[in-house]
Amino acid sequence: MTHCYIFDYVNCKIYHTTIPNDVEDIDSYVAEKLNIKVGNIYTMCSDEELEIEEL
């Protein structure tokens, strides 16, 4: 599984989920499976869970 971080700049939220490794079009997956409008987000994916640092 791939860790996916979704930055929703309209609703001011950050989501973390995992997606199957064989997903080629992350935007389509996020729109279809998670029901999130891809025009309102940025995504970042990683093989390992990222450390989130509070500043």
C-alpha positions as CSV (number, residue, x, y, z in Angstrom):
1,M,0.0,0.0,0.0
2,T,1.1,3.6,-0.7
3,H,0.5,6.3,1.8
4,C,-1.4,9.3,0.3
5,Y,-1.6,12.7,1.8
6,I,-4.4,14.9,0.5
7,F,-4.2,18.7,1.1
8,D,-7.6,20.2,0.8
9,Y,-7.0,23.9,0.5
10,V,-10.7,24.8,0.2
11,N,-11.8,23.1,3.5
12,C,-8.4,23.7,5.2
13,K,-7.9,20.0,6.0
14,I,-5.1,17.4,5.5
15,Y,-6.1,13.8,5.0
16,H,-4.0,10.7,5.2
17,T,-5.0,7.4,3.6
18,T,-3.5,4.4,1.9
19,I,-4.1,3.4,-1.6
20,P,-3.2,0.2,-3.6
21,N,0.3,0.2,-5.1
22,D,-1.1,-0.4,-8.6
23,V,-3.1,2.8,-8.8
24,E,-1.8,4.8,-11.7
25,D,-4.1,7.8,-11.7
26,I,-4.2,9.1,-8.2
27,D,-6.6,12.0,-9.0
28,S,-9.2,9.6,-10.5
29,Y,-8.9,7.2,-7.5
30,V,-9.3,10.1,-5.0
31,A,-12.4,11.4,-6.9
32,E,-14.1,8.0,-7.4
33,K,-13.2,6.1,-4.2
34,L,-12.9,8.9,-1.7
35,N,-15.5,11.3,-3.2
36,I,-13.2,14.3,-3.0
37,K,-13.1,17.0,-5.7
38,V,-9.7,16.9,-7.2
39,G,-9.8,20.6,-8.3
40,N,-9.6,21.5,-4.6
41,I,-6.6,19.4,-3.5
42,Y,-3.0,18.6,-3.9
43,T,-1.7,15.1,-3.2
44,M,1.6,13.7,-2.1
45,C,2.3,10.0,-2.0
46,S,5.0,7.9,-0.3
47,D,5.9,4.3,0.2
48,E,6.4,5.0,3.9
49,E,4.3,6.9,6.3
50,L,5.6,10.5,6.6
51,E,6.5,12.2,9.7
52,I,4.5,15.4,10.2
53,E,6.3,18.1,12.1
54,E,4.5,20.9,14.0
55,L,6.2,24.3,13.5
